[in-house]
Amino acid sequence: MGGVPSNIPSEKYWKRSTLALFLPTTLVFMDLAILRLVQRIIDQGTGQHDQQVVIRTALLMLGISLLSTLVAIGNNIVREHIHQTLIVQIFGKEIPRGRVAPMWDLHQFSSNRSQYAQ
């Protein structure tokens, strides 16, 4: 019943889909890196009263946070592009910009392919 309709070529989406899985994984590793850097500030910076370690580590944490923000924005762009492309492919219509189509409201995008519009 569910699943990807057979008329959608999966080869067309594998790069974007892989990227959509890779980017959140990258975000998780960046978040874990921030935690390790906090540990470094506590152990080496404040524990040994080394202000240079604290400053360098804080700047590194800031850089990772900025990079993490860019990765999150990129992830949202990739996911939205995949979503819009699949909606057009399945239903033959585009969702208007700024309009959110919740799953329970997809009947308005249904086409003659009633098996996919359920």
All heavy atoms as an XYZ file, in Angstrom:
937
protein
N       0.820     -1.179      0.000
C       0.000      0.000      0.000
C       0.864      1.244      0.000
O       0.824      2.020     -0.920
C      -0.914     -0.019      1.214
C      -1.951      1.049      1.134
S      -3.545      0.382      1.500
C      -3.984      1.289      2.916
N       1.699      1.472      1.007
C       2.558      2.649      1.052
C       3.794      2.448      0.205
O       3.864      1.567     -0.639
N       4.767      3.292      0.413
C       6.016      3.151     -0.318
C       6.107      4.111     -1.478
O       5.233      4.926     -1.720
N       7.167      4.004     -2.198
C       7.417      4.876     -3.335
C       6.712      4.306     -4.550
O       6.840      3.124     -4.846
C       8.935      4.988     -3.603
C       9.204      5.843     -4.828
C       9.651      5.542     -2.396
N       5.938      5.135     -5.259
C       5.291      4.642     -6.470
C       6.325      4.154     -7.474
O       7.416      4.678     -7.572
C       4.556      5.881     -7.000
C       4.398      6.773     -5.825
C       5.577      6.497     -4.945
N       5.930      3.148     -8.246
C       6.887      2.521     -9.154
C       7.257      3.397    -10.337
O       8.263      3.154    -10.991
C       6.319      1.202     -9.666
O       5.103      1.449    -10.349
N       6.481      4.454    -10.614
C       6.800      5.295    -11.759
C       7.821      6.379    -11.441
O       8.179      7.160    -12.303
C       5.527      5.934    -12.326
C       4.897      6.913    -11.357
O       5.087      6.815    -10.152
N       4.135      7.842    -11.884
N       8.309      6.458    -10.204
C       9.310      7.451     -9.833
C      10.683      6.797     -9.909
O      10.952      5.848     -9.188
C       9.061      8.007     -8.424
C       7.724      8.731     -8.389
C      10.181      8.942     -8.011
C       7.355      9.263     -7.054
N      11.558      7.297    -10.770
C      12.890      6.694    -10.900
C      13.748      6.995     -9.668
O      14.097      8.141     -9.411
C      13.459      7.352    -12.161
C      12.723      8.637    -12.293
C      11.372      8.422    -11.681
N      14.063      5.975     -8.895
C      14.839      6.189     -7.675
C      16.279      6.608     -7.971
O      16.915      7.241     -7.150
C      14.826      4.927     -6.817
O      15.370      3.850     -7.538
N      16.785      6.279     -9.150
C      18.153      6.679     -9.508
C      18.276      8.196     -9.563
O      19.337      8.754     -9.339
C      18.559      6.107    -10.876
C      18.528      4.607    -10.987
C      17.140      4.067    -11.333
O      16.361      4.755    -12.019
O      16.829      2.961    -10.880
N      17.172      8.860     -9.852
C      17.168     10.310     -9.981
C      17.414     11.003     -8.638
O      17.913     12.114     -8.599
C      15.824     10.738    -10.559
C      15.687     12.197    -10.845
C      14.346     12.461    -11.492
C      14.157     13.923    -11.801
N      12.883     14.179    -12.440
N      17.053     10.361     -7.548
C      17.082     11.001     -6.235
C      18.161     10.485     -5.301
O      18.255     10.954     -4.182
C      15.710     10.834     -5.561
C      14.595     11.399     -6.375
C      13.725     10.563     -7.056
C      14.423     12.767     -6.487
C      12.702     11.090     -7.827
C      13.409     13.301     -7.252
C      12.552     12.456     -7.908
O      11.554     12.971     -8.669
N      18.982      9.555     -5.707
C      19.891      8.931     -4.753
C      20.939      9.901     -4.227
O      21.304      9.848     -3.055
C      20.529      7.665     -5.321
C      21.636      7.894     -6.306
C      21.534      8.010     -7.650
C      23.022      8.051     -6.001
N      22.751      8.227     -8.208
C      23.698      8.265     -7.225
C      23.764      8.044     -4.828
C      25.065      8.458     -7.289
C      25.122      8.234     -4.903
C      25.759      8.438     -6.119
N      21.430     10.814     -5.050
C      22.442     11.761     -4.570
C      21.855     12.710     -3.543
O      22.438     12.925     -2.471
C      23.026     12.564     -5.734
C      23.926     11.771     -6.633
C      24.460     12.633     -7.759
C      25.275     11.808     -8.729
N      25.733     12.597     -9.879
N      20.699     13.267     -3.854
C      20.064     14.195     -2.913
C      19.620     13.487     -1.643
O      19.725     14.040     -0.554
C      18.878     14.882     -3.581
C      19.321     15.973     -4.530
C      18.125     16.668     -5.104
N      18.095     16.292     -6.512
C      17.030     16.288     -7.261
N      15.873     16.634     -6.772
N      17.096     15.946     -8.526
N      19.132     12.273     -1.778
C      18.698     11.518     -0.604
C      19.878     11.167      0.292
O      19.782     11.235      1.517
C      17.966     10.247     -1.030
O      16.832     10.565     -1.768
N      20.983     10.798     -0.316
C      22.192     10.508      0.461
C      22.674     11.756      1.178
O      23.048     11.714      2.352
C      23.299      9.951     -0.460
O      22.805      8.796     -1.123
C      24.541      9.599      0.331
N      22.637     12.891      0.485
C      23.027     14.156      1.102
C      22.087     14.515      2.250
O      22.533     14.989      3.302
C      23.035     15.262      0.054
C      23.595     16.609      0.480
C      25.060     16.480      0.906
C      23.465     17.616     -0.652
N      20.798     14.248      2.073
C      19.819     14.526      3.128
C      20.037     13.644      4.356
O      19.647     14.019      5.460
C      18.404     14.346      2.595
N      20.658     12.494      4.201
C      21.002     11.647      5.346
C      22.359     12.030      5.939
O      22.575     11.932      7.146
C      21.023     10.178      4.927
C      19.686      9.563      4.591
C      19.880      8.168      4.016
C      18.802      9.517      5.809
N      23.274     12.459      5.083
C      24.626     12.792      5.525
C      24.656     14.088      6.343
O      25.377     14.171      7.350
C      25.546     12.927      4.306
C      26.922     13.404      4.628
C      27.836     12.559      5.238
C      27.307     14.700      4.331
C      29.111     12.996      5.547
C      28.581     15.157      4.634
C      29.482     14.293      5.247
N      23.897     15.089      5.942
C      23.952     16.385      6.620
C      23.500     16.330      8.081
O      24.184     16.879      8.945
C      23.168     17.431      5.825
C      23.796     17.819      4.482
C      22.896     18.779      3.722
C      25.176     18.416      4.667
N      22.378     15.662      8.419
C      22.037     15.570      9.845
C      23.055     14.772     10.655
O      23.299     15.072     11.825
C      20.679     14.872      9.862
C      20.140     15.010      8.509
C      21.310     15.138      7.583
N      23.659     13.774     10.028
C      24.709     13.011     10.710
C      25.894     13.927     11.026
O      26.472     13.862     12.111
C      25.159     11.829      9.831
O      24.008     11.042      9.502
C      26.179     10.974     10.538
N      26.221     14.788     10.084
C      27.286     15.766     10.300
C      26.938     16.687     11.462
O      27.797     17.017     12.287
C      27.514     16.586      9.014
O      27.785     15.691      7.939
C      28.660     17.548      9.163
N      25.669     17.095     11.542
C      25.240     17.953     12.650
C      25.424     17.263     14.001
O      25.839     17.899     14.981
C      23.773     18.345     12.474
C      23.467     19.348     11.380
C      21.968     19.515     11.208
C      24.112     20.681     11.686
N      25.134     15.980     14.051
C      25.302     15.236     15.310
C      26.772     15.218     15.721
O      27.106     15.461     16.888
C      24.753     13.798     15.167
C      25.162     12.930     16.338
C      23.245     13.828     15.014
N      27.669     14.966     14.763
C      29.087     14.940     15.094
C      29.590     16.316     15.523
O      30.447     16.427     16.404
C      29.911     14.404     13.925
C      29.830     12.908     13.795
C      29.189     12.330     12.719
C      30.367     12.077     14.769
C      29.101     10.950     12.597
C      30.285     10.703     14.669
C      29.648     10.139     13.577
N      29.056     17.362     14.924
C      29.448     18.715     15.340
C      28.974     19.001     16.765
O      29.697     19.613     17.552
C      28.890     19.756     14.375
C      29.593     19.788     13.059
S      28.896     21.110     12.054
C      29.649     20.740     10.493
N      27.763     18.567     17.091
C      27.262     18.748     18.456
C      28.115     17.976     19.465
O      28.405     18.471     20.565
C      25.807     18.301     18.559
C      24.861     19.250     17.852
O      25.263     20.397     17.556
O      23.716     18.843     17.576
N      28.529     16.778     19.084
C      29.395     16.000     19.976
C      30.771     16.650     20.125
O      31.380     16.606     21.200
C      29.527     14.569     19.461
C      28.254     13.728     19.525
C      28.470     12.390     18.838
C      27.802     13.539     20.957
N      31.254     17.272     19.048
C      32.538     17.973     19.123
C      32.457     19.147     20.096
O      33.405     19.411     20.847
C      32.963     18.451     17.735
N      31.325     19.840     20.099
C      31.138     20.962     21.029
C      31.231     20.467     22.474
O      31.873     21.093     23.322
C      29.781     21.661     20.779
C      29.766     22.358     19.429
C      29.448     22.643     21.896
C      30.603     23.598     19.328
N      30.618     19.333     22.747
C      30.687     18.777     24.109
C      32.122     18.437     24.510
O      32.532     18.671     25.652
C      29.796     17.534     24.214
C      28.294     17.785     24.093
C      27.538     16.468     24.077
C      27.816     18.675     25.205
N      32.878     17.880     23.589
C      34.286     17.569     23.889
C      35.095     18.840     24.126
O      36.010     18.863     24.948
C      34.904     16.750     22.753
C      34.278     15.397     22.544
C      34.459     14.510     23.718
N      35.814     14.017     23.726
C      36.303     13.185     24.610
N      35.532     12.743     25.571
N      37.538     12.796     24.548
N      34.757     19.891     23.404
C      35.472     21.147     23.586
C      35.116     21.804     24.924
O      35.976     22.437     25.554
C      35.182     22.098     22.419
C      35.770     21.647     21.081
C      35.281     22.550     19.955
C      37.287     21.612     21.127
N      33.882     21.633     25.364
C      33.520     22.115     26.709
C      34.330     21.359     27.749
O      34.844     21.952     28.718
C      31.995     21.955     26.953
C      31.658     22.180     28.421
C      31.206     22.899     26.070
N      34.492     20.073     27.554
C      35.314     19.267     28.457
C      36.756     19.786     28.466
O      37.383     19.887     29.520
C      35.283     17.806     28.030
C      36.167     16.916     28.861
C      36.279     15.508     28.301
O      35.756     15.209     27.230
N      36.968     14.652     29.020
N      37.254     20.140     27.296
C      38.623     20.672     27.196
C      38.758     21.996     27.953
O      39.755     22.222     28.639
C      38.983     20.854     25.735
C      40.363     21.396     25.506
C      40.639     21.488     24.031
N      41.864     22.222     23.793
C      42.256     22.646     22.628
N      41.523     22.403     21.551
N      43.371     23.301     22.486
N      37.757     22.854     27.841
C      37.794     24.128     28.572
C      37.830     23.876     30.071
O      38.609     24.494     30.805
C      36.587     25.017     28.196
C      36.779     25.596     26.805
C      36.389     26.144     29.206
C      35.615     26.424     26.301
N      37.010     22.944     30.529
C      36.950     22.665     31.963
C      38.241     22.024     32.454
O      38.825     22.453     33.463
C      35.732     21.771     32.285
C      34.447     22.552     32.032
C      35.787     21.269     33.722
C      33.195     21.720     32.078
N      38.701     20.986     31.739
C      39.873     20.241     32.207
C      41.174     21.008     32.037
O      41.974     21.101     32.968
C      39.973     18.901     31.476
C      38.849     17.961     31.850
O      38.184     18.204     32.876
O      38.633     16.989     31.102
N      41.404     21.542     30.853
C      42.697     22.170     30.567
C      42.688     23.670     30.804
O      43.699     24.233     31.213
C      43.110     21.883     29.128
C      43.336     20.420     28.855
C      43.614     20.148     27.387
O      43.794     21.070     26.597
N      43.657     18.882     27.020
N      41.576     24.316     30.515
C      41.528     25.770     30.636
C      41.363     26.244     32.066
O      42.256     26.867     32.632
N      40.222     25.926     32.646
C      39.977     26.392     34.013
C      40.702     25.534     35.042
O      41.107     26.047     36.083
C      38.463     26.410     34.321
O      37.919     25.108     34.128
C      37.750     27.405     33.441
N      40.852     24.258     34.750
C      41.541     23.377     35.701
C      43.002     23.734     35.879
O      43.550     23.638     36.982
N      43.654     24.168     34.804
C      45.073     24.527     34.866
C      45.281     26.039     34.775
O      46.396     26.501     34.611
C      45.827     23.816     33.741
C      45.785     22.312     33.850
C      46.434     21.628     32.662
O      46.982     22.260     31.770
N      46.362     20.299     32.647
N      44.191     26.794     34.851
C      44.237     28.268     34.792
C      44.948     28.765     33.534
O      45.742     29.696     33.588
C      44.894     28.844     36.048
C      44.230     28.404     37.314
N      42.987     28.842     37.679
C      44.634     27.539     38.287
C      42.648     28.276     38.834
N      43.629     27.479     39.215
N      44.640     28.156     32.412
C      45.250     28.547     31.135
C      44.208     29.287     30.293
O      43.354     28.684     29.653
C      45.753     27.300     30.392
C      46.617     27.642     29.199
O      46.701     28.829     28.835
O      47.192     26.702     28.624
N      44.318     30.608     30.295
C      43.340     31.435     29.600
C      43.446     31.291     28.080
O      42.442     31.406     27.374
C      43.528     32.898     29.997
C      42.400     33.780     29.546
C      42.540     35.183     30.087
O      43.571     35.560     30.636
N      41.482     35.971     29.929
N      44.622     31.018     27.559
C      44.784     30.846     26.118
C      44.006     29.633     25.602
O      43.423     29.682     24.521
C      46.277     30.711     25.761
C      47.064     31.999     25.936
C      46.516     33.095     25.027
O      46.185     32.856     23.878
N      46.415     34.303     25.573
N      44.001     28.555     26.370
C      43.241     27.362     25.976
C      41.754     27.688     25.951
O      41.032     27.293     25.021
C      43.527     26.178     26.936
C      42.567     25.025     26.683
C      44.952     25.711     26.795
N      41.298     28.443     26.931
C      39.885     28.815     26.985
C      39.510     29.657     25.770
O      38.493     29.408     25.108
C      39.564     29.567     28.300
C      38.133     30.094     28.278
C      39.780     28.670     29.502
N      40.323     30.641     25.427
C      40.030     31.533     24.298
C      40.062     30.774     22.974
O      39.146     30.898     22.152
C      41.005     32.728     24.287
C      40.724     33.628     25.499
C      40.901     33.520     22.996
C      41.757     34.711     25.724
N      41.129     29.997     22.766
C      41.221     29.232     21.512
C      40.070     28.246     21.365
O      39.488     28.112     20.289
C      42.555     28.491     21.447
C      43.731     29.343     21.028
C      44.922     28.482     20.693
N      45.215     27.499     21.728
C      46.205     27.586     22.615
N      47.034     28.605     22.568
N      46.399     26.657     23.505
N      39.742     27.565     22.433
C      38.667     26.575     22.383
C      37.311     27.250     22.168
O      36.478     26.748     21.414
C      38.650     25.728     23.669
O      39.949     25.175     23.879
C      37.644     24.608     23.571
N      37.112     28.398     22.804
C      35.853     29.125     22.618
C      35.709     29.592     21.171
O      34.618     29.513     20.598
C      35.786     30.303     23.573
N      36.791     30.058     20.571
C      36.742     30.475     19.169
C      36.473     29.275     18.249
O      35.725     29.390     17.273
C      38.035     31.184     18.773
C      38.232     32.570     19.386
C      39.616     33.116     19.044
C      37.145     33.525     18.928
N      37.077     28.146     18.555
C      36.831     26.932     17.792
C      35.361     26.504     17.915
O      34.728     26.116     16.931
C      37.763     25.811     18.255
C      37.681     24.487     17.518
C      37.966     24.679     16.029
C      38.656     23.491     18.124
N      34.826     26.612     19.130
C      33.416     26.278     19.347
C      32.506     27.220     18.554
O      31.509     26.778     17.973
C      33.077     26.357     20.835
C      33.666     25.247     21.655
S      33.476     25.500     23.426
C      31.727     25.420     23.607
N      32.857     28.480     18.512
C      32.077     29.440     17.739
C      32.112     29.108     16.250
O      31.087     29.143     15.570
C      32.606     30.860     17.978
C      31.856     31.990     17.293
C      30.419     32.056     17.776
C      32.565     33.302     17.524
N      33.286     28.747     15.743
C      33.408     28.351     14.343
C      32.595     27.117     14.016
O      31.920     27.062     12.978
N      32.631     26.125     14.900
C      31.847     24.904     14.687
C      30.355     25.224     14.720
O      29.580     24.695     13.922
C      32.225     23.823     15.720
C      33.629     23.303     15.435
C      31.220     22.677     15.706
C      34.152     22.342     16.477
N      29.952     26.129     15.615
C      28.539     26.502     15.688
C      28.081     27.204     14.415
O      26.981     26.940     13.916
C      28.296     27.417     16.887
O      28.544     26.729     18.075
N      28.905     28.077     13.876
C      28.556     28.752     12.630
C      28.479     27.756     11.464
O      27.560     27.812     10.652
C      29.559     29.861     12.325
C      29.518     31.064     13.262
C      30.659     32.018     12.952
C      28.179     31.770     13.177
N      29.445     26.850     11.404
C      29.423     25.818     10.367
C      28.202     24.919     10.521
O      27.555     24.535      9.533
C      30.714     25.000     10.419
C      30.868     23.921      9.358
C      30.870     24.540      7.963
C      32.149     23.143      9.593
N      27.858     24.601     11.752
C      26.684     23.782     12.030
C      25.413     24.471     11.550
O      24.507     23.825     11.005
C      26.603     23.495     13.529
O      25.475     22.736     13.835
N      25.342     25.783     11.728
C      24.189     26.544     11.241
C      24.076     26.456      9.725
O      22.987     26.243      9.177
C      24.296     28.016     11.674
O      24.360     28.068     13.105
C      23.128     28.835     11.185
N      25.199     26.589      9.038
C      25.192     26.496      7.574
C      24.792     25.099      7.097
O      24.051     24.956      6.123
C      26.558     26.882      7.011
C      26.970     28.342      7.213
C      28.389     28.568      6.708
C      25.996     29.279      6.540
N      25.268     24.081      7.789
C      24.908     22.702      7.433
C      23.410     22.480      7.659
O      22.739     21.845      6.835
C      25.753     21.687      8.230
C      25.223     20.271      8.066
C      27.204     21.747      7.792
N      22.866     23.016      8.750
C      21.432     22.859      9.019
C      20.595     23.563      7.958
O      19.576     23.019      7.495
C      21.102     23.415     10.405
N      21.009     24.746      7.533
C      20.297     25.462      6.477
C      20.366     24.665      5.167
O      19.369     24.502      4.466
C      20.860     26.879      6.301
C      20.502     27.729      7.519
C      20.349     27.527      5.027
C      21.205     29.061      7.574
N      21.552     24.164      4.843
C      21.708     23.342      3.642
C      20.850     22.096      3.692
O      20.251     21.694      2.683
N      20.768     21.479      4.858
C      19.944     20.288      5.018
C      18.475     20.607      4.751
O      17.782     19.853      4.063
C      20.116     19.716      6.422
C      19.320     18.458      6.624
O      19.361     17.547      5.812
N      18.570     18.404      7.704
N      17.996     21.724      5.274
C      16.605     22.108      5.040
C      16.338     22.382      3.564
O      15.282     22.016      3.041
C      16.233     23.328      5.875
C      16.078     22.976      7.336
O      15.829     21.834      7.687
N      16.245     23.954      8.194
N      17.283     22.999      2.887
C      17.128     23.275      1.457
C      17.053     21.972      0.662
O      16.194     21.802     -0.203
C      18.268     24.183      0.954
C      18.109     25.582      1.536
C      18.311     24.233     -0.572
C      19.302     26.491      1.305
N      17.944     21.050      0.960
C      17.960     19.766      0.242
C      16.672     18.993      0.489
O      16.054     18.477     -0.446
C      19.193     18.925      0.656
C      19.085     17.499      0.153
C      20.463     19.566      0.143
N      16.247     18.923      1.738
C      15.008     18.195      2.058
C      13.796     18.817      1.379
O      12.941     18.114      0.858
C      14.781     18.161      3.562
C      15.660     17.196      4.290
C      15.299     17.111      5.732
N      14.514     18.281      6.122
C      14.063     18.491      7.335
N      14.317     17.647      8.278
N      13.359     19.559      7.622
N      13.720     20.144      1.390
C      12.581     20.812      0.757
C      12.581     20.587     -0.751
O      11.525     20.395     -1.353
C      12.609     22.316      1.073
C      11.458     23.085      0.494
C      10.107     22.636      1.021
O      10.018     22.123      2.147
O       9.109     22.805      0.290
N      13.759     20.593     -1.354
C      13.842     20.356     -2.791
C      13.384     18.937     -3.133
O      12.634     18.729     -4.092
C      15.265     20.587     -3.293
C      15.368     20.555     -4.784
N      15.758     19.425     -5.460
C      15.089     21.487     -5.718
C      15.731     19.670     -6.758
N      15.334     20.916     -6.942
N      13.792     17.969     -2.344
C      13.353     16.585     -2.557
C      11.843     16.492     -2.381
O      11.140     15.881     -3.188
C      14.075     15.618     -1.594
C      15.558     15.520     -1.938
C      13.434     14.239     -1.627
C      16.365     14.769     -0.902
N      11.334     17.119     -1.339
C       9.902     17.081     -1.057
C       9.101     17.681     -2.202
O       8.134     17.083     -2.680
C       9.630     17.826      0.250
C       8.189     17.879      0.617
N       7.437     19.013      0.451
C       7.359     16.944      1.115
C       6.203     18.775      0.846
N       6.125     17.530      1.261
N       9.482     18.863     -2.666
C       8.757     19.520     -3.759
C       8.818     18.686     -5.035
O       7.821     18.564     -5.747
C       9.336     20.915     -4.028
C       8.953     21.947     -3.024
C       7.490     22.346     -3.109
O       6.811     22.090     -4.092
N       6.999     22.966     -2.059
N       9.988     18.132     -5.323
C      10.144     17.330     -6.534
C       9.256     16.092     -6.484
O       8.609     15.744     -7.481
C      11.614     16.921     -6.718
O      12.426     18.093     -6.713
C      11.832     16.177     -8.011
N       9.199     15.435     -5.348
C       8.366     14.239     -5.226
C       6.884     14.574     -5.290
O       6.103     13.823     -5.883
C       8.692     13.489     -3.940
C      10.018     12.740     -3.944
C      10.294     12.130     -2.579
C      10.036     11.667     -5.009
N       6.472     15.688     -4.691
C       5.066     16.093     -4.753
C       4.653     16.320     -6.197
O       3.602     15.863     -6.649
C       4.814     17.359     -3.902
C       4.918     17.044     -2.416
C       3.457     17.982     -4.221
C       3.831     16.149     -1.878
N       5.495     17.016     -6.959
C       5.192     17.263     -8.376
C       5.170     15.947     -9.140
O       4.293     15.711     -9.974
C       6.213     18.244     -8.993
C       6.079     18.307    -10.498
C       6.043     19.625     -8.387
N       6.128     15.073     -8.861
C       6.214     13.793     -9.566
C       4.996     12.918     -9.286
O       4.457     12.291    -10.186
C       7.495     13.061     -9.144
C       7.781     11.816     -9.923
C       8.403     12.119    -11.264
O       9.034     13.143    -11.424
N       8.211     11.241    -12.213
N       4.549     12.905     -8.034
C       3.444     12.014     -7.660
C       2.095     12.619     -8.036
O       1.263     11.962     -8.635
C       3.487     11.700     -6.148
C       4.730     10.870     -5.830
C       2.231     10.958     -5.720
C       4.985     10.692     -4.354
N       1.881     13.890     -7.679
C       0.559     14.485     -7.832
C       0.435     15.389     -9.061
O      -0.654     15.807     -9.404
C       0.185     15.274     -6.582
C       0.112     14.417     -5.358
C       1.060     14.529     -4.363
C      -0.898     13.483     -5.203
C       1.006     13.737     -3.234
C      -0.963     12.691     -4.088
C      -0.011     12.810     -3.101
N       1.538     15.736     -9.675
C       1.484     16.563    -10.870
C       1.242     18.028    -10.604
O       0.994     18.792    -11.515
N       1.283     18.444     -9.333
C       1.076     19.848     -8.976
C       2.146     20.279     -7.989
O       2.645     19.479     -7.213
C      -0.284     20.045     -8.311
C      -1.456     19.744     -9.182
C      -2.732     19.987     -8.417
C      -3.951     19.626     -9.236
N      -5.186     19.809     -8.472
N       2.452     21.564     -8.022
C       3.400     22.112     -7.071
C       2.653     22.713     -5.895
O       1.557     23.243     -6.055
C       4.227     23.215     -7.740
C       5.712     23.003     -7.590
C       6.495     24.103     -8.262
O       6.706     23.989     -9.471
O       6.868     25.048     -7.563
N       3.241     22.630     -4.712
C       2.672     23.310     -3.561
C       3.058     24.777     -3.691
O       4.235     25.086     -3.896
C       3.224     22.722     -2.245
C       2.807     21.261     -2.121
C       2.737     23.525     -1.059
C       3.407     20.566     -0.934
N       2.099     25.689     -3.576
C       2.441     27.112     -3.694
C       3.458     27.524     -2.639
O       3.466     27.000     -1.529
C       1.100     27.816     -3.446
C       0.056     26.782     -3.703
C       0.681     25.466     -3.387
N       4.337     28.462     -2.994
C       5.367     28.934     -2.066
C       4.747     29.492     -0.798
O       3.763     30.208     -0.842
C       6.189     30.025     -2.723
C       7.527     29.547     -3.071
C       8.382     30.677     -3.583
N       9.224     30.191     -4.630
C      10.327     29.500     -4.409
N      10.697     29.244     -3.193
N      11.048     29.079     -5.407
N       5.329     29.137      0.320
C       4.840     29.610      1.602
C       3.645     28.825      2.119
O       3.161     29.067      3.201
N       3.174     27.880      1.371
C       2.015     27.083      1.778
C       2.505     25.750      2.296
O       3.260     25.062      1.634
C       1.107     26.865      0.565
C       0.063     25.818      0.743
C      -1.288     26.459      0.985
N      -2.384     25.547      0.750
C      -2.743     24.590      1.608
N      -2.087     24.417      2.703
N      -3.769     23.819      1.353
N       2.067     25.384      3.452
C       2.424     24.094      4.025
C       1.282     23.130      3.730
O       0.118     23.453      3.958
C       2.638     24.205      5.550
C       2.931     22.850      6.145
C       3.752     25.181      5.850
N       1.621     21.988      3.189
C       0.597     20.984      2.896
C       0.756     19.824      3.857
O       1.563     18.941      3.644
C       0.731     20.499      1.463
N       0.009     19.834      4.946
C       0.101     18.709      5.877
C      -0.426     17.438      5.227
O      -1.180     17.497      4.253
C      -0.778     19.139      7.056
C      -1.649     20.219      6.532
C      -0.941     20.843      5.364
N      -0.032     16.322      5.771
C      -0.386     15.033      5.180
C      -1.899     14.862      5.061
O      -2.384     14.277      4.116
C       0.207     13.882      5.991
C       1.717     13.802      5.920
S       2.340     13.717      4.236
C       1.847     12.080      3.786
N      -2.674     15.379      6.001
C      -4.119     15.191      5.952
C      -4.787     16.118      4.922
O      -5.949     16.002      4.638
C      -4.742     15.422      7.318
C      -4.514     16.804      7.849
C      -5.256     17.921      7.594
C      -3.460     17.218      8.698
N      -4.728     19.009      8.232
C      -3.619     18.604      8.925
C      -2.393     16.567      9.311
C      -2.760     19.332      9.724
C      -1.541     17.306     10.107
C      -1.722     18.662     10.303
N      -4.017     17.028      4.328
C      -4.563     17.974      3.368
C      -4.074     17.692      1.943
O      -4.264     18.508      1.059
C      -4.161     19.391      3.793
C      -5.028     20.462      3.147
O      -6.140     20.120      2.711
O      -4.582     21.610      3.076
N      -3.462     16.540      1.707
C      -2.901     16.244      0.394
C      -3.964     15.876     -0.641
O      -3.668     15.799     -1.817
C      -1.870     15.117      0.487
C      -0.517     15.523      1.045
C       0.406     14.310      1.102
C       0.120     16.624      0.236
N      -5.207     15.670     -0.218
C      -6.246     15.320     -1.191
C      -6.434     16.409     -2.240
O      -6.819     16.138     -3.362
C      -7.570     15.026     -0.483
C      -8.195     16.249      0.112
N      -7.812     16.727      1.348
C      -9.148     17.090     -0.356
C      -8.516     17.816      1.614
N      -9.342     18.062      0.599
N      -6.124     17.655     -1.893
C      -6.274     18.735     -2.873
C      -5.247     18.643     -3.997
O      -5.407     19.261     -5.034
C      -6.172     20.088     -2.190
C      -4.794     20.362     -1.622
C      -4.705     21.729     -0.992
O      -5.383     22.639     -1.432
N      -3.885     21.848      0.030
N      -4.184     17.868     -3.804
C      -3.168     17.699     -4.826
C      -3.333     16.388     -5.576
O      -2.478     16.001     -6.338
C      -1.764     17.761     -4.203
C      -1.472     19.082     -3.574
C      -1.513     19.231     -2.206
C      -1.183     20.184     -4.355
C      -1.253     20.450     -1.631
C      -0.931     21.409     -3.790
C      -0.964     21.548     -2.427
N      -4.438     15.684     -5.314
C      -4.615     14.369     -5.918
C      -4.807     14.497     -7.427
O      -5.248     15.518     -7.944
C      -5.797     13.639     -5.298
O      -6.981     14.334     -5.587
N      -4.456     13.456     -8.114
C      -4.600     13.409     -9.560
C      -5.456     12.211     -9.912
O      -6.114     11.626     -9.065
C      -3.219     13.296    -10.205
O      -2.634     12.061     -9.856
N      -5.426     11.831    -11.155
C      -6.184     10.665    -11.578
C      -5.609      9.383    -11.025
O      -6.235      8.342    -11.091
C      -6.241     10.591    -13.108
C      -7.061     11.727    -13.667
O      -7.919     12.263    -12.982
N      -6.787     12.106    -14.904
N      -4.392      9.453    -10.512
C      -3.748      8.260     -9.930
C      -4.235      8.091     -8.497
O      -3.529      8.386     -7.552
C      -2.235      8.394     -9.985
C      -1.710      8.411    -11.401
C      -0.238      8.575    -11.373
N       0.019     10.001    -11.581
C       1.203     10.551    -11.557
N       2.245      9.830    -11.295
N       1.364     11.819    -11.780
N      -5.435      7.661     -8.308
C      -6.069      7.606     -6.989
C      -5.324      6.683     -6.027
O      -5.393      6.865     -4.831
C      -7.518      7.159     -7.103
O      -7.575      5.873     -7.678
N      -4.584      5.733     -6.536
C      -3.863      4.830     -5.650
C      -2.758      5.556     -4.886
O      -2.363      5.150     -3.812
C      -3.273      3.664     -6.416
C      -2.219      4.084     -7.439
C      -1.836      2.944     -8.338
O      -2.607      2.022     -8.521
N      -0.663      2.995     -8.895
N      -2.242      6.690     -5.406
C      -1.202      7.445     -4.718
C      -1.784      8.568     -3.870
O      -1.104      9.138     -3.051
C      -0.222      8.036     -5.715
C       0.415      7.007     -6.598
C       0.524      7.205     -7.955
C       0.906      5.816     -6.062
C       1.097      6.256     -8.767
C       1.471      4.870     -6.872
C       1.561      5.095     -8.208
O       2.124      4.161     -9.025
N      -3.015      8.940     -4.074
C      -3.609     10.077     -3.401
C      -4.248      9.706     -2.060
O      -4.817     10.531     -1.414
C      -4.652     10.722     -4.298
N      -4.155      8.444     -1.665
C      -4.790      8.013     -0.418
C      -3.987      8.403      0.773
O      -2.858      8.446      0.840
C      -4.999      6.522     -0.441
C      -5.942      6.122     -1.546
C      -6.073      4.616     -1.648
O      -5.467      3.877     -0.894
N      -6.858      4.164     -2.589
